[in-house]
Amino acid sequence: MSAARGLPHPVADDPVVRARRAAPLIEAAAPRIEADRELPGALVAALHEARLFRSLLPRSLGGDEAPPETYVRMMEVLAGADASTAWCVGQASGCSMAAAYVAPEVARAVWGAPDAALAWGAVGPDQVAQVVDGGYLVNGAWPFASGGRHATWFGGHCRVWERDGTLRLGPDGAPLERTMLFPATAVTLDGKWQVMGLRGTGSDTYTVRDLFVPEAFSVRRDRDEERQPQGQGTLYRFTTTHLYAAGFAGVALGIARRLLDDFVALAREKTPMATSRRLCDSPVLQSGLAWAEGQWRAARAQLLSVLREVWADLDQGASPSLDQKVSIRLAATFAIHQSKAVADFAYTEAGASAIFESAPFERRFRDIHAVTQQVQARKNHFETVGQHLMGLSPNPRFL
């Protein structure tokens, strides 16, 4: 591996180890990431060299097919160094799960290059794919394309219009969604990502107009009937939603961990004005720190144990049960909100020291509050979990 890129050690097989080796380089680049609202090219190259975009890719494409528990621990490490970098890796990794559901030659076309990264944005009603000979004519604009500025391919989630002008519906009568895959050269980015937190993700809106996409470059994710030979491993019995939920929970846990550690370091040194006692000598803060540490450990332990237990069942050939899907949803959303509570404790108790851009608190505080605004952190997920626990039929959209 090239020492010039800041990663002097050989690449290990474990993505967590690779993330730890890359972390100092990522953290050093964090101010530039924040200022430029994107990852620097040299950092992107180093992340690719460390294969950190490939943790959820099939092994046949040079990926790790990492268990979700391992993936979350990798995301924690990356987020501790810089949340925007972790978010970009997490977004591209979740997108790469689609490689299990396209033909091998299509998967190689999209993900075969060593610098391959796919980005896609949020679903909306005005993104359409019209059936034509050999494929689809695609029109739409998709917001929140995290990592789009360094993506080599994009995906567009579309409603499908048949030749006769009718909307293609699923078995439940709802509009059927199909994802179109197209090269980055086909899109127009708006470049207007001006936000409070996760600034470095460059999550722009992208647009395509009258773009032809061959049938083979379209996919219904997480569908057993579309799963290809490279998608038969245990990882692909989990859904894309499971990995997005768990991965972004890993981002929140990583941010909170660093904020808590930075608060402890500050408390050992800081003596607030109008007192002669260090922060660390305050019984109130000692107790508060213990509660925050307990919150973080409990949330992390639940998430990792659920993922580990579900993996063990799926590794025997099972499909995830509704109980397991609900458990993943609960653990992931709970971990995000517990991490926010821990981060708020650290930021608040750091006092005025926390508001300076030169200190380690301010950016991470903004980042974790941006994490909680994303769809995986919605509090109505708890309603879905509660419906299941009450014996009712939960909304399946995010399970």
VONUZA-661934 format. One record per residue: residue number from 1; residue in one letter; x negated, y, z negated of N, C-alpha, C in turn. Coordinates in steps of 0.02 Angstrom, whole numbers. Example, Ala and Ser with C-alpha at 12.3 -4.5 7.8 and 13.67 -1.06 7.14 Angstrom:
 pos code    npx    npy    npz   capx   capy   capz    cpx    cpy    cpz
   1    A   -660   -284   -390   -615   -225   -390   -660   -165   -390
   2    S   -642   -112   -354   -684    -53   -357   -645      2   -394
END
This chain:
 pos code    npx    npy    npz   capx   capy   capz    cpx    cpy    cpz
   1    M    -42    -60      0      0      0      0    -44     62      0
   2    S    -21    113     34    -62    173     41    -66    212    -23
   3    A   -127    222    -48   -136    262   -108   -119    335    -95
   4    A   -125    357    -32   -111    427    -15    -38    445    -28
   5    R      5    396    -28     76    409    -41     91    405   -115
   6    G     43    396   -156     53    400   -228     70    334   -261
   7    L     68    278   -223     85    213   -252     27    167   -240
   8    P    -25    169   -282    -87    133   -268    -84     59   -278
   9    H    -32     33   -310    -30    -39   -328      5    -79   -273
  10    P    -10   -142   -267     27   -184   -220    101   -187   -238
  11    V    143   -195   -187    215   -198   -198    232   -264   -232
  12    A    268   -261   -288    289   -321   -324    355   -345   -295
  13    D    373   -406   -309    436   -433   -286    495   -404   -324
  14    D    485   -384   -386    539   -360   -428    552   -286   -413
  15    P    613   -268   -392    626   -197   -377    621   -152   -438
  16    V    630   -179   -498    622   -138   -558    549   -118   -567
  17    V    504   -165   -555    432   -150   -559    413    -99   -506
  18    R    439   -107   -446    424    -60   -393    450     10   -410
  19    A    509     13   -440    537     77   -461    493    111   -514
  20    R    468     72   -561    425    100   -614    361    128   -584
  21    R    335     95   -533    273    119   -502    287    183   -461
  22    A    346    188   -434    363    247   -394    385    306   -438
  23    A    405    293   -500    435    345   -542    392    408   -551
  24    P    326    402   -563    287    464   -571    287    507   -508
  25    L    285    476   -450    288    513   -387    355    548   -379
  26    I    409    513   -396    476    542   -392    482    601   -439
  27    E    460    592   -501    467    646   -550    426    707   -530
  28    A    368    696   -502    327    752   -479    361    791   -423
  29    A    401    757   -383    435    790   -327    501    822   -347
  30    A    524    812   -409    590    834   -429    603    908   -418
  31    P    557    954   -435    571   1025   -423    582   1041   -349
  32    R    543   1009   -306    553   1021   -235    619    991   -210
  33    I    636    932   -236    700    901   -219    757    948   -236
  34    E    754    977   -296    806   1022   -319    809   1085   -275
  35    A    751   1113   -259    750   1176   -221    772   1166   -148
  36    D    750   1111   -118    764   1099    -47    830   1064    -34
  37    R    861   1038    -88    924   1001    -82    918    940    -37
  38    E    861    908    -38    850    846     -2    785    815    -26
  39    L    775    751    -10    713    718    -29    659    735     21
  40    P    599    753     -2    544    768     44    526    708     86
  41    G    504    720    147    488    666    192    436    618    164
  42    A    385    644    130    333    601    103    362    556     49
  43    L    409    581      9    440    539    -42    484    485    -10
  44    V    522    504     40    563    454     75    519    398    102
  45    A    463    417    132    417    367    159    391    321    104
  46    A    376    349     46    352    308    -10    406    262    -37
  47    L    467    286    -39    523    244    -61    533    185    -13
  48    H    526    199     51    532    145    100    473     96     93
  49    E    414    123     82    356     79     75    363     33     14
  50    A    395     59    -38    409     19    -97    472    -24    -90
  51    R    504    -20    -33    564    -60    -17    621    -48    -66
  52    L    627     13    -91    678     28   -140    747     38   -109
  53    F    750     48    -43    815     50     -9    840    -19      9
  54    R    801    -72     -6    816   -139     19    837   -188    -36
  55    S    853   -163    -94    868   -209   -150    931   -249   -137
  56    L    980   -223   -100   1043   -258    -89   1050   -284    -18
  57    L    997   -280     21    998   -307     89    986   -383     88
  58    P   1013   -419    137    999   -491    142    924   -504    150
  59    R    903   -560    123    832   -579    128    810   -586    201
  60    S    856   -607    244    839   -616    315    821   -550    349
  61    L    839   -494    317    821   -428    343    766   -395    303
  62    G    731   -434    263    678   -406    221    703   -375    157
  63    G    764   -393    137    792   -366     75    780   -412     15
  64    D    801   -388    -44    792   -426   -106    851   -470   -123
  65    E    912   -451    -99    973   -483   -124    971   -486   -200
  66    A    954   -430   -230    944   -428   -303   1010   -438   -340
  67    P   1009   -475   -395   1069   -479   -437   1089   -409   -460
  68    P   1153   -395   -468   1174   -328   -490   1142   -305   -555
  69    E   1129   -350   -602   1096   -330   -664   1027   -301   -649
  70    T    989   -333   -606    923   -308   -586    929   -241   -551
  71    Y    978   -236   -507    990   -174   -469   1004   -116   -517
  72    V   1046   -127   -567   1062    -73   -615   1000    -51   -652
  73    R    959    -98   -673    897    -80   -709    850    -41   -663
  74    M    848    -57   -599    809    -18   -552    836     54   -548
  75    M    902     59   -543    933    125   -538    920    167   -600
  76    E    920    136   -658    904    173   -720    835    205   -716
  77    V    787    165   -694    718    190   -690    714    249   -641
  78    L    744    242   -583    742    296   -534    776    359   -560
  79    A    834    351   -593    871    408   -619    834    443   -675
  80    G    796    405   -714    756    436   -766    703    483   -737
  81    A    680    467   -676    631    510   -642    665    568   -607
  82    D    719    554   -571    757    606   -536    824    577   -515
  83    A    878    607   -537    945    580   -525    963    583   -451
  84    S    944    635   -416    962    641   -345    929    586   -305
  85    T    866    570   -321    833    515   -286    869    450   -299
  86    A    886    437   -361    921    376   -378    988    373   -342
  87    W   1023    429   -339   1088    430   -307   1082    414   -233
  88    C   1032    442   -200   1022    428   -128   1006    353   -117
  89    V    963    326   -159    947    255   -153   1009    213   -167
  90    G   1049    232   -217   1109    195   -233   1161    198   -178
  91    Q   1169    257   -148   1217    264    -94   1197    221    -34
  92    A   1134    226    -14   1110    186     43   1113    112     28
  93    S   1099     93    -34   1101     23    -53   1171     -5    -50
  94    G   1220     33    -75   1289     11    -69   1311      4      3
  95    C   1291     52     45   1306     47    117   1275    -16    147
  96    S   1216    -34    124   1180    -90    155   1215   -157    142
  97    M   1262   -159     94   1301   -221     84   1339   -240    147
  98    A   1353   -190    191   1389   -204    253   1349   -249    299
  99    A   1284   -255    288   1242   -298    331   1264   -371    327
 100    A   1299   -389    273   1322   -458    265   1383   -473    308
 101    Y   1413   -421    338   1477   -430    373   1474   -412    447
 102    V   1415   -402    474   1407   -391    545   1362   -446    574
 103    A   1366   -455    640   1326   -506    673   1252   -494    660
 104    P   1211   -546    657   1140   -537    642   1104   -487    687
 105    E   1121   -487    752   1087   -440    797   1107   -367    782
 106    V   1169   -357    759   1190   -290    740   1156   -269    675
 107    A   1152   -315    627   1117   -300    565   1044   -280    577
 108    R   1012   -316    623    942   -299    639    937   -231    673
 109    A    985   -214    715    984   -149    748    991    -92    698
 110    V   1032   -102    647   1045    -49    598    992    -47    543
 111    W    973   -106    517    929   -109    459    861   -140    473
 112    G    846   -156    535    783   -190    549    721   -148    542
 113    A    726    -83    555    668    -39    550    648    -30    478
 114    P    583    -23    464    561    -16    394    586     48    360
 115    D    605     98    399    630    160    370    706    166    376
 116    A    740    110    384    813    111    394    849    132    330
 117    A    899    174    339    944    193    284   1010    215    315
 118    L   1064    187    290   1131    204    313   1164    249    262
 119    A   1199    300    287   1239    344    244   1310    345    270
 120    W   1358    352    224   1426    365    245   1461    407    193
 121    G   1518    436    213   1552    482    169   1620    457    148
 122    A   1660    503    120   1723    485     90   1776    473    144
 123    V   1826    433    126   1881    415    171   1934    470    169
 124    G   1964    484    227   2018    532    231   2067    512    286
 125    P   2123    547    292   2175    527    340   2160    548    412
 126    D   2113    593    423   2101    621    490   2041    589    525
 127    Q   2017    534    500   1960    500    530   1988    439    567
 128    V   1984    440    634   2021    391    673   1976    357    724
 129    A   1992    294    738   1959    256    790   2013    230    837
 130    Q   2012    255    899   2060    235    949   2034    175    988
 131    V   2074    122    991   2053     62   1028   2047     78   1102
 132    V   1988     61   1131   1975     67   1202   1939      3   1225
 133    D   1926     -3   1288   1891    -62   1314   1823    -70   1280
 134    G   1813   -128   1249   1748   -144   1219   1735   -116   1151
 135    G   1782    -76   1124   1769    -47   1058   1818      7   1040
 136    Y   1792     64   1017   1833    117    990   1806    185   1011
 137    L   1851    233   1017   1832    303   1025   1844    338    959
 138    V   1791    363    929   1793    385    859   1791    461    855
 139    N   1834    488    812   1834    560    796   1845    568    722
 140    G   1807    614    692   1817    627    621   1762    667    590
 141    A   1775    690    530   1726    724    488   1729    692    419
 142    W   1672    674    392   1668    638    328   1626    679    280
 143    P   1652    697    222   1612    733    172   1571    687    128
 144    F   1525    716     91   1487    681     38   1442    625     65
 145    A   1405    640    118   1359    590    146   1292    594    110
 146    S   1289    568     49   1227    572     10   1170    537     46
 147    G   1113    572     51   1056    545     86   1061    550    161
 148    G   1110    587    186   1119    592    258   1061    625    294
 149    R   1024    667    259    970    704    293    911    659    309
 150    H    905    602    277    852    555    295    880    489    322
 151    A    946    486    333    977    425    358    959    413    432
 152    T    953    351    450    941    332    520   1005    311    555
 153    W   1055    288    515   1120    270    541   1173    298    494
 154    F   1234    307    521   1291    329    481   1348    280    491
 155    G   1393    281    442   1456    244    447   1514    291    441
 156    G   1567    276    476   1627    316    471   1687    271    458
 157    H   1719    279    400   1778    240    382   1838    270    420
 158    C   1873    230    458   1925    255    503   1990    216    496
 159    R   2044    250    508   2107    218    524   2104    199    598
 160    V   2135    144    617   2130    119    685   2197    130    721
 161    W   2192    164    779   2250    175    821   2247    126    880
 162    E   2301     88    888   2304     39    942   2313     76   1009
 163    R   2307     38   1064   2314     68   1130   2382    100   1140
 164    D   2433     72   1108   2500     99   1117   2516    157   1071
 165    G   2465    179   1033   2475    237    990   2500    221    921
 166    T   2510    157    905   2532    138    838   2472    129    792
 167    L   2484    140    728   2432    134    677   2424     61    657
 168    R   2364     35    657   2352    -34    636   2362    -39    561
 169    L   2403    -88    541   2420    -96    470   2394   -163    445
 170    G   2380   -165    381   2360   -227    348   2420   -268    328
 171    P   2408   -327    299   2463   -370    277   2510   -337    228
 172    D   2485   -289    190   2526   -255    140   2564   -196    169
 173    G   2556   -184    235   2591   -128    267   2554    -62    262
 174    A   2497    -60    228   2457      1    223   2411      7    283
 175    P   2391     69    301   2345     77    357   2280     39    345
 176    L   2258      3    396   2197    -37    390   2136      7    404
 177    E   2086      1    362   2025     40    369   1970     -3    400
 178    R   1935     26    449   1878     -8    479   1820     42    483
 179    T   1760     19    467   1702     62    465   1663     57    531
 180    M   1652    115    561   1614    119    623   1541    136    607
 181    L   1494    103    640   1423    114    629   1394    147    691
 182    F   1357    202    681   1328    238    738   1263    271    717
 183    P   1217    282    765   1151    310    748   1156    382    726
 184    A   1106    404    687   1105    472    661   1105    524    716
 185    T   1079    506    774   1078    554    830   1147    572    855
 186    A   1198    534    836   1266    546    860   1305    595    816
 187    V   1278    614    758   1317    654    711   1293    726    709
 188    T   1338    769    687   1321    839    673   1330    850    598
 189    L   1278    873    564   1281    887    492   1295    961    481
 190    D   1335    976    429   1352   1046    417   1300   1083    375
 191    G   1260   1046    335   1206   1077    297   1227   1128    245
 192    K   1286   1120    215   1312   1169    168   1318   1141     98
 193    W   1272   1099     78   1275   1066     13   1251   1114    -41
 194    Q   1295   1156    -67   1280   1204   -120   1322   1186   -181
 195    V   1291   1153   -229   1328   1123   -284   1292   1133   -350
 196    M   1326   1114   -404   1299   1123   -472   1246   1070   -489
 197    G   1261   1007   -474   1216    953   -493   1207    904   -436
 198    L   1159    859   -444   1140    813   -391   1126    850   -326
 199    R   1093    907   -333   1080    950   -275   1037    915   -223
 200    G    990    875   -245    942    845   -199    970    790   -156
 201    T   1034    772   -166   1063    718   -126   1079    742    -55
 202    G   1084    807    -44   1100    832     23   1164    801     50
 203    S   1216    798      9   1277    761     27   1322    802     73
 204    D   1297    814    133   1332    856    181   1393    821    211
 205    T   1433    859    245   1486    833    288   1456    820    358
 206    Y   1476    766    390   1453    751    457   1513    738    503
 207    T   1503    753    566   1558    751    615   1536    713    677
 208    V   1583    675    706   1573    647    773   1636    662    813
 209    R   1627    672    879   1682    687    923   1679    642    985
 210    D   1734    607    998   1740    565   1057   1680    519   1066
 211    L   1661    487   1011   1603    442   1011   1626    370   1023
 212    F   1597    338   1073   1612    267   1085   1570    224   1039
 213    V   1604    179   1003   1571    131    958   1591     61    980
 214    P   1543     19    999   1560    -50   1019   1593    -88    962
 215    E   1637   -134    980   1672   -175    930   1624   -207    881
 216    A   1566   -232    905   1519   -266    861   1491   -220    807
 217    F   1492   -154    819   1465   -106    771   1521    -77    728
 218    S   1573   -116    718   1626    -98    671   1634   -155    622
 219    V   1657   -139    561   1658   -190    509   1713   -176    459
 220    R   1743   -229    434   1785   -225    375   1745   -255    318
 221    R   1723   -213    274   1680   -234    219   1717   -281    171
 222    D   1678   -325    141   1702   -367     86   1758   -415    107
 223    R   1759   -433    170   1809   -479    196   1776   -546    209
 224    D   1800   -599    177   1770   -665    186   1770   -687    259
 225    E   1823   -669    295   1828   -691    364   1777   -658    409
 226    E   1746   -603    387   1696   -569    427   1625   -582    401
 227    R   1619   -618    347   1552   -630    319   1511   -672    367
 228    Q   1449   -651    378   1404   -682    426   1354   -728    390
 229    P   1314   -767    428   1267   -813    396   1221   -779    346
 230    Q   1200   -718    360   1155   -683    313   1192   -656    252
 231    G   1258   -666    250   1297   -640    194   1326   -694    150
 232    Q   1294   -752    148   1322   -808    110   1293   -813     39
 233    G   1247   -770     21   1217   -773    -46   1265   -748   -100
 234    T   1246   -763   -162   1288   -744   -219   1304   -670   -221
 235    L   1255   -629   -203   1265   -556   -207   1327   -535   -169
 236    Y   1340   -565   -112   1394   -541    -69   1463   -569    -88
 237    R   1465   -605   -143   1530   -621   -173   1555   -562   -216
 238    F   1508   -519   -237   1527   -455   -265   1549   -410   -208
 239    T   1589   -359   -223   1610   -312   -171   1566   -250   -173
 240    T   1570   -212   -119   1535   -148   -116   1554   -104   -176
 241    T   1619   -104   -192   1642    -63   -248   1607    -83   -313
 242    H   1598   -148   -325   1564   -171   -386   1494   -141   -390
 243    L   1458   -141   -334   1389   -117   -335   1385    -41   -339
 244    Y   1433     -6   -308   1434     66   -317   1450     84   -389
 245    A   1499     51   -418   1518     66   -487   1459     52   -534
 246    A   1429     -6   -528   1374    -25   -572   1313     19   -559
 247    G   1298     31   -496   1238     71   -480   1242    142   -505
 248    F   1300    174   -496   1306    243   -519   1311    246   -595
 249    A   1336    193   -626   1332    189   -699   1258    185   -720
 250    G   1218    149   -681   1146    147   -694   1114    216   -690
 251    V   1137    257   -642   1112    326   -637   1128    364   -701
 252    A   1190    359   -724   1210    394   -785   1169    371   -845
 253    L   1160    305   -851   1121    279   -907   1049    303   -905
 254    G   1020    306   -845    951    329   -838    943    402   -857
 255    I    991    444   -836    988    515   -854    994    522   -930
 256    A   1042    488   -959   1054    495  -1032    993    471  -1071
 257    R    962    417  -1048    904    391  -1083    848    443  -1086
 258    R    835    475  -1029    782    525  -1028    800    586  -1070
 259    L    862    608  -1068    882    664  -1110    874    649  -1184
 260    L    893    589  -1204    887    570  -1274    814    566  -1294
 261    D    772    537  -1252    701    533  -1267    669    602  -1270
 262    D    690    646  -1225    662    714  -1225    685    753  -1286
 263    F    747    739  -1309    770    772  -1369    729    750  -1430
 264    V    714    686  -1435    674    662  -1492    605    694  -1491
 265    A    575    698  -1432    509    730  -1427    512    803  -1448
 266    L    565    838  -1428    573    908  -1447    585    914  -1522
 267    A    627    871  -1550    645    875  -1621    584    864  -1666
 268    R    536    826  -1644    476    814  -1684    431    875  -1687
 269    E    440    921  -1639    396    979  -1635    429   1045  -1652
 270    K    495   1050  -1640    529   1114  -1644    551   1130  -1715
 271    T    535   1191  -1736    562   1219  -1798    606   1278  -1779
 272    P    672   1272  -1784    716   1326  -1764    704   1390  -1804
 273    M    721   1446  -1773    715   1510  -1807    760   1511  -1869
 274    A    740   1548  -1918    777   1557  -1981    776   1495  -2024
 275    T    729   1449  -2010    721   1390  -2052    648   1369  -2051
 276    S    627   1334  -2101    559   1309  -2104    556   1233  -2093
 277    R    613   1205  -2074    618   1132  -2067    623   1114  -1993
 278    R    584   1063  -1974    588   1039  -1905    657   1008  -1891
 279    L    676   1006  -1828    739    975  -1809    742    902  -1833
 280    C    687    867  -1827    688    796  -1844    698    783  -1918
 281    D    691    835  -1959    701    826  -2031    773    837  -2054
 282    S    817    853  -2007    887    866  -2024    925    800  -2031
 283    P    954    786  -2088    995    725  -2095   1053    723  -2046
 284    V   1083    780  -2032   1139    782  -1985   1116    758  -1916
 285    L   1059    784  -1893   1034    764  -1827   1009    692  -1827
 286    Q    981    670  -1882    959    600  -1887   1019    554  -1877
 287    S   1074    570  -1911   1135    530  -1904   1163    534  -1834
 288    G   1165    595  -1806   1190    605  -1739   1149    567  -1687
 289    L   1083    567  -1697   1040    530  -1651   1055    455  -1654
 290    A   1065    429  -1714   1079    358  -1720   1144    340  -1685
 291    W   1196    383  -1692   1259    370  -1658   1249    371  -1582
 292    A   1212    421  -1558   1201    427  -1486   1162    367  -1460
 293    E   1112    345  -1497   1073    287  -1477   1117    225  -1474
 294    G   1161    218  -1524   1206    161  -1525   1255    162  -1467
 295    Q   1282    222  -1451   1326    228  -1393   1291    205  -1329
 296    W   1230    229  -1320   1193    213  -1258   1179    138  -1254
 297    R   1154    110  -1309   1137     39  -1308   1198     -5  -1297
 298    A   1254     13  -1329   1314    -27  -1322   1341    -24  -1251
 299    A   1343     36  -1222   1369     43  -1154   1325      5  -1104
 300    R   1260     11  -1112   1214    -24  -1066   1221   -100  -1075
 301    A   1223   -123  -1137   1227   -194  -1150   1291   -224  -1120
 302    Q   1346   -189  -1127   1409   -215  -1099   1403   -221  -1023
 303    L   1377   -170   -990   1373   -171   -917   1328   -228   -894
 304    L   1269   -233   -923   1222   -284   -900   1247   -354   -916
 305    S   1279   -364   -974   1303   -430   -991   1361   -451   -947
 306    V   1406   -405   -930   1461   -422   -885   1434   -442   -817
 307    L   1387   -403   -791   1359   -419   -725   1323   -487   -726
 308    R   1288   -500   -780   1252   -563   -786   1301   -622   -790
 309    E   1354   -614   -828   1402   -669   -836   1440   -681   -771
 310    V   1460   -628   -737   1496   -637   -673   1450   -670   -622
 311    W   1387   -648   -620   1339   -678   -573   1334   -754   -585
 312    A   1331   -774   -648   1324   -846   -663   1383   -885   -635
 313    D   1443   -857   -639   1502   -892   -612   1501   -892   -536
 314    L   1486   -835   -506   1486   -831   -433   1430   -872   -403
 315    D   1377   -881   -440   1320   -921   -415   1340   -994   -407
 316    Q   1395  -1014   -439   1420  -1082   -432   1470  -1088   -374
 317    G   1479  -1034   -337   1522  -1036   -278   1591  -1005   -287
 318    A   1605   -979   -347   1670   -950   -360   1676   -880   -329
 319    S   1737   -856   -323   1750   -787   -305   1768   -750   -370
 320    P   1756   -684   -372   1771   -648   -435   1845   -649   -450
 321    S   1861   -665   -512   1930   -664   -534   1952   -593   -550
 322    L   2017   -583   -558   2042   -517   -576   2014   -496   -643
 323    D   2010   -542   -691   1980   -526   -756   1909   -500   -747
 324    Q   1870   -531   -704   1801   -511   -693   1797   -443   -659
 325    K   1840   -432   -610   1841   -368   -576   1857   -311   -625
 326    V   1906   -324   -668   1926   -274   -718   1868   -263   -767
 327    S   1833   -316   -786   1778   -309   -833   1721   -267   -804
 328    I   1707   -275   -739   1655   -234   -707   1677   -162   -705
 329    R   1740   -151   -686   1765    -82   -684   1761    -49   -752
 330    L   1785    -84   -804   1783    -55   -872   1711    -41   -893
 331    A   1666    -88   -884   1597    -79   -907   1563    -22   -871
 332    A   1575    -15   -806   1541     37   -767   1568    106   -785
 333    T   1633    115   -786   1661    180   -800   1648    200   -873
 334    F   1652    152   -917   1637    165   -988   1564    187   -996
 335    A   1518    154   -961   1447    172   -966   1435    243   -942
 336    I   1469    264   -889   1461    332   -865   1482    382   -917
 337    H   1539    371   -948   1565    421   -996   1528    419  -1062
 338    Q   1506    361  -1083   1465    358  -1143   1397    392  -1131
 339    S   1370    384  -1071   1308    418  -1054   1316    493  -1055
 340    K   1372    517  -1030   1386    589  -1032   1389    614  -1105
 341    A   1421    575  -1149   1425    595  -1219   1356    598  -1251
 342    V   1313    550  -1234   1245    550  -1260   1206    611  -1233
 343    A   1214    624  -1169   1180    681  -1139   1203    747  -1170
 344    D   1268    752  -1182   1294    813  -1213   1265    823  -1283
 345    F   1258    768  -1320   1227    773  -1387   1156    800  -1381
 346    A   1117    771  -1337   1047    792  -1331   1041    864  -1309
 347    Y   1082    884  -1260   1079    952  -1235   1100   1002  -1289
 348    T   1155    988  -1323   1181   1034  -1374   1132   1042  -1431
 349    E   1106    987  -1457   1063    990  -1516    993   1016  -1500
 350    A    975   1018  -1436    911   1048  -1418    913   1124  -1424
 351    G    973   1152  -1430    980   1224  -1440    960   1263  -1378
 352    A    935   1324  -1390    917   1367  -1334    862   1339  -1290
 353    S    823   1293  -1319    770   1262  -1279    797   1227  -1217
 354    A    860   1206  -1220    889   1166  -1167    907   1206  -1105
 355    I    912   1273  -1111    939   1311  -1054    885   1333  -1005
 356    F    822   1322  -1022    768   1345   -978    755   1294   -922
 357    E    746   1320   -862    732   1275   -805    666   1239   -813
 358    S    621   1267   -852    556   1236   -863    559   1177   -912
 359    A    615   1171   -948    624   1117   -997    657   1057   -962
 360    P    654    999   -992    680    939   -959    755    928   -965
 361    F    791    976   -995    861    964  -1010    910    990   -957
 362    E    898   1051   -934    948   1087   -895    969   1051   -832
 363    R    921   1028   -791    939    996   -728    974    929   -741
 364    R    949    891   -790    981    826   -803   1051    835   -831
 365    F   1061    889   -870   1128    903   -895   1176    916   -837
 366    R   1155    956   -789   1197    970   -730   1208    906   -689
 367    D   1156    867   -682   1161    806   -641   1211    757   -670
 368    I   1209    746   -736   1254    696   -764   1326    720   -762
 369    H   1336    786   -766   1404    811   -760   1428    807   -688
 370    A   1384    808   -640   1403    794   -570   1421    721   -561
 371    V   1383    676   -594   1398    605   -590   1470    591   -614
 372    T   1491    624   -667   1557    611   -695   1613    637   -651
 373    Q   1597    677   -601   1649    702   -555   1660    656   -496
 374    Q   1617    605   -488   1622    560   -431   1676    508   -443
 375    V   1699    477   -389   1757    433   -393   1747    374   -442
 376    Q   1685    350   -448   1673    293   -493   1683    310   -566
 377    A   1685    376   -582   1692    397   -652   1762    420   -669
 378    R   1808    416   -623   1875    440   -637   1905    407   -699
 379    K   1935    448   -741   1964    420   -802   2026    379   -789
 380    N   2057    387   -730   2115    345   -717   2096    272   -704
 381    H   2030    258   -700   2009    188   -699   2027    153   -764
 382    F   2026    191   -819   2045    161   -883   2119    143   -882
 383    E   2160    182   -847   2230    164   -839   2237     97   -803
 384    T   2197     88   -751   2198     24   -714   2180    -34   -760
 385    V   2128    -24   -800   2107    -76   -847   2162    -89   -898
 386    G   2192    -36   -924   2245    -44   -973   2305    -80   -945
 387    Q   2322    -67   -882   2377   -103   -850   2364   -179   -851
 388    H   2303   -197   -834   2286   -268   -834   2289   -298   -905
 389    L   2263   -261   -953   2264   -286  -1021   2335   -294  -1048
 390    M   2381   -253  -1022   2452   -257  -1042   2490   -312  -1005
 391    G   2456   -347   -959   2489   -398   -921   2527   -372   -861
 392    L   2514   -308   -842   2546   -278   -784   2502   -288   -723
 393    S   2526   -267   -666   2487   -272   -604   2448   -209   -594
 394    P   2381   -212   -599   2341   -151   -594   2333   -129   -521
 395    N   2319    -65   -512   2302    -40   -446   2237    -71   -423
 396    P   2236   -106   -366   2176   -143   -346   2125   -101   -309
 397    R   2139    -37   -296   2098      3   -251   2024      5   -272
 398    F   2010     10   -335   1940     16   -358   1919    -42   -402
 399    L   1946   -101   -388   1927   -162   -425   1884   -206   -381
END
